[in-house]
Amino acid sequence: MGSDTLFVVTALLLPVAALSGWLIGRREAAAQAARREQSSQIATDYFTGLNYLLHDRPDKAIEVFVKVLEVESETVETHLALGNLFRRRGEVDRAIRIHQNLVARSTLDIRQRGLALLELGLDYMRSGLFDRAENLFIELLDTGLYQQQSLRHLVDIYQQEQDWAKALEFCSRLEAATGQNLSNERAHFMCEQAQQALIERQCREEAQELLDKAFATDRKCVRATLMSANLAMQARDFDRALQHLKRVEQQDIDFLPEALPMIVKCFRQLERHDELRDYLDRLAALRAGVSPTLALAELMGEQEGRESAKRYVVQELKIRPTIRGIERLIEYALSGAAGEAREDLLILKETALRLIAGKATYKCGSCGFAGRSLHWQCPGCKSWSTVKPIHGLEGE
C-alpha cells in the first residue's frame, strides 16, 4: 500500500474513531448517571425505611426494605436487617428464608457468612428447632467465629433441653472464654443433675456427690444446702441436716424462710428445744423476715402459754407490722373471745387472709417476675438464684 493510500485510509478512520469514542463516552456517562440515580434512590429508601422504624411502623419499613432488596440484592447488611426485623415481629419462617439465602451465597466473605450463620441459629432457636441451632453454633465454634455468642446460645439450648451435662461443659468453656464468674450457674446445673439422679435413678449417693461438688463450686449455693439437708433428714440424720441448714444464714439470709421449717423440725426431732429457742430468738433479732418471729411465738406458746406468745407478737408488730403477724395475733385473740367479739375477730381474720390470698410471695430481683412458688431459675429472665421471698407488709 502506498503512502498516499495509507494517508487516505487514516483520514477516513479518524472521524469514525472520534465518533465511536464520543458514543462510548456518552453511554458511560449515562450509565454513571443511572447508577448515581439508583444509589440516590436506594439511600432515600433506606432513610424512609428507618424513619418508619423510628415511628414504630414496621409494616411500612418492611415494604421499603423489600423494595431496596429488589434494587440491590447483593447488600448483605440489608438482608440481615430485614431478617432480624422479621424475627422480632415473630415471622420466623420469613427470617429463616432470608438468612438461609445469605448462607447459600458463595460471594460472602468469612465474617459475613459467620454472621449469617449466627442469625440463622437464632431463628432456629426462636422456632424451637434446637438441634439445627445447635449444629450451626458448633460450626461457628469450629471456625473460630463469634465464639462467645455461640457458647452463650449453646448453654441456653442445653438448659432448655435439660441436658445438664452439656450445659455444664459449655458453661465452663464460656467462663474460660469470657473470664466471667459463672460458678452460680454451674452449681445449679450440678443440682439439676442431682435432682435427676434422685428422680430417674433413685440414687442418693450419686445425688449427694453432685451436691457436694455444687457446694464446692459455689459456697453460696443455698439450693445445694437445702437439698443436702433434705437428704440427711430422709436418712434421719437430723444433726447433719442442721449442720447444712445453719449455713443458709451466711449464704443468703433472704432464703432463710425456706430453711426455717426444716430447721425447726430437726431441733424438735433432736429434742433440743432450748437451743431452738435461742436460735430463733437470734434469727428474729436479725429481722430476717416474719417466719422466725412466728416460729418463736409458737414455741413460746408451748412453753409459757398463749398470753406470753401474744405479748411477744404485739411487741414485734409495733416494730415491723406484717399481715401474717396480724393474722397470728387475731388467732391468739380468738382463743379467749366469745359472742359478738368473736364474730368481729373472725371477720378481721378473714380480711387478713384475703389480703394475702393470691398475692405473690416470691419475686425476681433481676426482672421483677413474681409468683407464689420458688423457682431456682427465673421463668422470666432465666437467671439463677434471683427469685427470693418477698419481704414487707404482705410478705416476710
C-alpha positions in Angstrom: 0.0 0.0 0.0 1.4 3.4 -1.0 1.9 6.3 1.3 -0.9 8.2 -0.4 -3.4 5.4 0.1 -2.4 5.0 3.8 -3.0 8.6 4.3 -6.4 8.5 2.8 -7.4 5.4 4.9 -6.2 7.1 8.1 -8.0 10.3 7.3 -11.2 8.3 6.8 -10.8 6.3 10.1 -10.1 9.2 12.3 -13.7 10.6 12.2 -15.1 7.1 12.8 -12.8 6.6 15.8 -13.7 10.0 17.2 -17.4 9.3 16.7 -17.0 5.9 18.4 -15.2 7.4 21.4 -17.9 10.1 21.7 -20.7 7.4 21.7 -18.9 5.2 24.3 -18.3 8.3 26.4 -22.0 9.2 26.3 -23.0 5.6 27.2 -20.6 5.5 30.1 -21.8 8.9 31.3 -25.4 7.8 31.0 -24.6 4.6 33.0 -22.8 6.5 35.7 -25.7 8.9 35.9 -28.1 5.9 36.2 -26.0 4.4 38.9 -25.9 7.6 40.8 -29.6 8.0 40.5 -30.1 4.4 41.6 -27.8 4.8 44.6 -29.6 8.0 45.5 -32.9 6.2 45.3 -31.6 3.4 47.5 -30.3 5.9 50.1 -33.6 7.6 50.0 -35.4 4.3 50.5 -33.1 3.4 53.4 -33.8 6.6 55.2 -37.6 6.2 54.5 -37.5 2.7 56.0 -35.5 3.8 59.0 -38.0 6.6 59.6 -40.8 4.1 59.6 -39.0 2.0 62.1 -38.4 5.0 64.4 -42.1 5.8 64.3 -43.0 2.2 65.1 -44.4 1.4 61.7 -42.6 -1.9 60.9 -45.0 -3.0 58.2 -44.2 0.1 56.1 -40.5 -0.4 56.9 -40.6 -4.0 55.6 -42.2 -2.8 52.3 -39.5 -0.3 51.8 -36.6 -2.7 52.6 -38.0 -5.3 50.3 -38.0 -2.7 47.5 -34.4 -2.0 48.3 -33.5 -5.7 48.1 -35.1 -5.9 44.7 -33.0 -3.0 43.5 -29.7 -4.1 45.1 -29.9 -7.8 46.1 -26.2 -8.0 47.0 -26.5 -5.8 50.0 -25.8 -8.3 52.9 -26.4 -5.8 55.6 -29.9 -5.1 54.3 -30.7 -8.9 54.2 -29.5 -9.2 57.8 -31.5 -6.2 58.9 -34.7 -7.4 57.2 -34.2 -10.9 58.6 -33.8 -9.6 62.1 -36.9 -7.4 61.7 -38.9 -10.4 60.7 -37.7 -12.4 63.7 -38.6 -9.6 66.1 -42.1 -9.5 64.6 -42.4 -13.2 65.2 -42.3 -14.0 61.4 -39.6 -16.6 62.0 -40.2 -18.5 58.8 -39.5 -15.4 56.7 -36.4 -14.7 58.7 -35.1 -18.2 58.2 -35.6 -18.0 54.4 -33.7 -14.7 54.2 -30.8 -16.0 56.4 -30.7 -19.3 54.5 -30.4 -17.4 51.2 -27.5 -15.4 52.7 -25.7 -18.6 53.9 -26.0 -20.1 50.4 -24.3 -17.2 48.7 -20.8 -18.0 47.5 -19.9 -14.3 47.3 -19.9 -13.8 51.1 -16.7 -13.4 52.9 -16.0 -15.5 56.0 -17.1 -12.8 58.5 -20.4 -12.2 56.7 -21.2 -15.9 56.4 -20.4 -16.4 60.1 -22.8 -13.6 61.0 -25.5 -15.1 58.7 -25.0 -18.5 60.4 -25.3 -16.8 63.9 -28.6 -15.1 62.9 -29.9 -18.3 61.3 -29.2 -20.1 64.5 -31.2 -17.5 66.5 -34.0 -18.0 64.0 -34.0 -21.8 64.7 -33.9 -21.2 68.5 -36.9 -18.9 68.2 -38.8 -21.5 66.3 -37.8 -24.3 68.7 -35.5 -26.1 66.3 -32.8 -26.6 68.9 -31.0 -29.4 67.1 -30.5 -27.2 63.9 -29.5 -24.2 66.0 -27.0 -26.3 68.0 -25.3 -27.6 64.8 -24.9 -24.0 63.5 -23.4 -22.7 66.7 -21.0 -25.7 66.9 -20.0 -24.9 63.3 -19.2 -21.4 64.3 -17.1 -22.6 67.2 -15.1 -24.8 64.8 -14.5 -21.9 62.5 -13.4 -19.6 65.4 -16.1 -17.0 64.7 -18.5 -15.4 67.2 -17.2 -17.7 69.9 -18.8 -16.0 73.0 -22.2 -15.6 71.3 -22.2 -19.2 70.2 -21.2 -20.5 73.6 -23.9 -18.5 75.3 -26.6 -19.7 72.9 -25.5 -23.3 73.3 -25.7 -23.0 77.1 -29.2 -21.6 76.7 -30.2 -24.5 74.4 -28.9 -27.2 76.7 -30.7 -25.6 79.6 -34.0 -25.6 77.7 -33.4 -29.2 76.7 -32.4 -30.1 80.3 -29.1 -31.6 79.1 -27.3 -30.5 82.2 -24.0 -32.3 81.4 -23.6 -30.4 78.2 -24.9 -27.2 79.8 -22.1 -27.6 82.4 -19.5 -28.3 79.8 -20.2 -25.3 77.6 -20.8 -23.1 80.6 -17.2 -23.9 81.7 -16.0 -23.1 78.2 -17.9 -19.8 78.2 -16.4 -18.9 81.6 -12.9 -19.6 80.2 -13.6 -17.6 77.1 -15.1 -14.5 78.8 -13.4 -14.5 82.2 -16.8 -14.2 83.7 -17.6 -15.9 87.0 -20.3 -18.4 86.3 -19.9 -20.6 89.4 -23.6 -19.8 90.4 -24.9 -21.3 87.1 -22.5 -24.3 87.2 -23.6 -25.1 90.8 -27.2 -25.1 89.7 -26.5 -27.4 86.8 -25.0 -29.8 89.3 -28.1 -29.5 91.5 -30.2 -30.3 88.4 -28.1 -33.4 87.8 -28.5 -34.4 91.4 -32.3 -34.0 91.1 -32.2 -36.2 88.0 -30.2 -38.8 89.9 -32.9 -38.9 92.6 -35.9 -38.9 90.4 -34.7 -41.1 87.5 -32.3 -43.5 89.2 -33.2 -43.2 93.0 -29.5 -42.9 93.6 -29.0 -40.9 96.8 -25.2 -41.5 96.9 -24.7 -40.1 93.4 -27.0 -37.2 94.2 -25.0 -36.3 97.3 -21.8 -36.4 95.4 -23.1 -34.0 92.9 -24.4 -31.7 95.7 -21.0 -31.7 97.3 -19.5 -30.7 94.0 -22.1 -27.9 93.7 -21.3 -26.6 97.1 -17.5 -26.7 96.3 -18.2 -24.8 93.1 -20.3 -22.1 94.8 -20.1 -21.8 98.6 -23.2 -19.6 98.4 -25.4 -22.2 96.7 -28.4 -22.3 99.0 -30.1 -24.9 96.8 -27.3 -27.4 97.3 -27.5 -26.8 101.0 -31.3 -27.3 101.2 -31.1 -30.5 99.0 -28.3 -31.9 101.1 -30.3 -31.2 104.3 -33.3 -32.9 102.9 -31.3 -36.0 102.0 -29.9 -36.1 105.6 -33.4 -35.7 107.0 -34.7 -38.6 104.9 -31.9 -40.7 106.4 -33.0 -39.4 109.8 -29.6 -37.8 110.4 -31.0 -34.6 111.8 -27.8 -33.4 113.4 -26.1 -33.5 110.0 -29.1 -31.8 108.4 -28.8 -29.0 110.9 -25.2 -28.5 110.1 -26.2 -27.9 106.4 -29.2 -25.7 107.3 -27.3 -23.4 109.5 -25.2 -22.4 106.5 -28.1 -20.6 104.9 -27.8 -17.7 107.2 -24.3 -16.9 105.9 -25.0 -18.0 102.3 -28.1 -15.7 101.6 -30.2 -14.7 104.5 -33.1 -13.9 102.2 -33.6 -17.6 101.7 -33.8 -18.3 105.5 -37.7 -18.6 105.4 -37.2 -21.6 103.0 -34.9 -23.3 105.5 -36.7 -22.5 108.7 -39.4 -25.3 108.7 -36.7 -27.8 108.3 -34.5 -26.2 111.0 -37.4 -26.3 113.5 -38.2 -30.0 112.6 -34.6 -31.0 113.1 -34.3 -29.3 116.5 -37.6 -30.9 117.6 -36.6 -34.3 116.4 -33.3 -34.0 118.4 -35.4 -32.6 121.4 -33.1 -29.6 121.7 -35.9 -27.2 122.4 -33.9 -24.7 124.4 -31.3 -24.5 121.7 -34.1 -24.0 119.2 -35.5 -21.1 121.2 -32.1 -19.4 121.4 -31.6 -19.9 117.7 -35.0 -18.5 116.7 -34.5 -15.5 119.1 -31.3 -14.7 117.4 -32.8 -15.0 113.9 -35.8 -12.8 114.9 -33.4 -10.2 116.1 -31.7 -10.2 112.6 -35.1 -9.1 111.1 -34.7 -11.9 108.5 -38.5 -12.0 107.9 -41.6 -12.7 109.9 -41.1 -16.5 109.8 -38.6 -16.7 112.7 -40.8 -14.4 114.7 -43.9 -16.6 114.2 -41.9 -19.8 114.9 -40.5 -18.3 118.1 -44.0 -17.2 119.1 -45.3 -20.8 118.6 -42.5 -22.2 120.7 -43.2 -19.6 123.4 -46.9 -20.5 123.4 -46.0 -24.1 124.0 -43.5 -23.4 126.8 -45.1 -20.3 128.5 -48.7 -20.1 127.3 -50.6 -18.1 124.7 -50.6 -14.8 126.6 -46.8 -14.8 126.6 -46.8 -15.6 122.8 -49.4 -12.9 122.2 -47.4 -10.2 124.1 -44.3 -11.1 122.0 -46.2 -10.8 118.7 -47.7 -7.5 119.7 -44.3 -6.2 120.5 -42.9 -7.3 117.2 -45.8 -5.9 115.2 -45.1 -2.5 116.7 -41.6 -2.7 115.3 -42.4 -4.3 111.9 -46.0 -4.9 111.0 -46.9 -7.7 108.6 -50.2 -9.2 107.5 -49.1 -12.7 108.6 -48.2 -11.3 112.1 -51.6 -9.6 112.3 -53.4 -12.8 111.4 -51.4 -14.7 114.1 -52.4 -12.1 116.7 -56.1 -12.4 115.7 -55.7 -16.2 116.1 -54.5 -15.7 119.7 -57.3 -13.3 120.5 -59.9 -15.7 119.1 -59.0 -18.3 121.7 -60.4 -16.2 124.5 -63.2 -14.4 122.6 -66.9 -15.2 122.5 -70.2 -13.8 121.2 -70.1 -10.6 119.1 -66.4 -10.0 119.8 -65.6 -13.4 118.4 -67.6 -12.7 115.3 -65.7 -9.4 114.8 -62.4 -11.1 115.1 -63.4 -13.8 112.6 -64.2 -11.0 110.1 -60.8 -9.4 110.8 -59.1 -12.8 110.3 -60.9 -13.4 107.0 -60.0 -9.9 105.8 -56.3 -10.5 106.7 -56.3 -13.8 104.8 -57.9 -12.2 101.8 -55.3 -9.5 101.8 -52.5 -12.1 101.2 -54.5 -14.7 99.3 -53.4 -14.9 95.7 -50.6 -12.4 96.3 -47.1 -13.2 95.0 -44.8 -14.4 97.7 -41.6 -14.6 95.6 -40.1 -12.0 93.3 -37.1 -11.9 90.9 -34.6 -9.3 91.8 -33.4 -9.1 88.2 -36.6 -8.8 86.0 -39.4 -8.4 88.6 -41.1 -11.7 87.8 -43.5 -12.5 90.7 -45.2 -15.7 91.7 -46.3 -17.9 94.6 -43.7 -20.6 94.1 -39.9 -20.6 94.5 -38.1 -21.0 91.1 -34.4 -21.5 91.2 -34.3 -20.3 87.6 -36.5 -17.3 87.0 -39.2 -18.1 84.4 -38.9 -14.6 83.1 -35.3 -13.7 82.6 -33.8 -17.2 83.1 -31.4 -16.0 85.8 -30.5 -18.4 88.6 -31.0 -17.7 92.3 -32.7 -14.3 91.7 -36.2 -15.3 92.8 -36.5 -14.8 96.5 -39.2 -14.5 99.2 -40.8 -11.1 99.2 -40.3 -9.0 102.4 -42.7 -6.3 103.6 -46.2 -5.9 104.8 -47.7 -8.6 102.7 -44.7 -11.0 102.7 -41.9 -11.7 105.1 
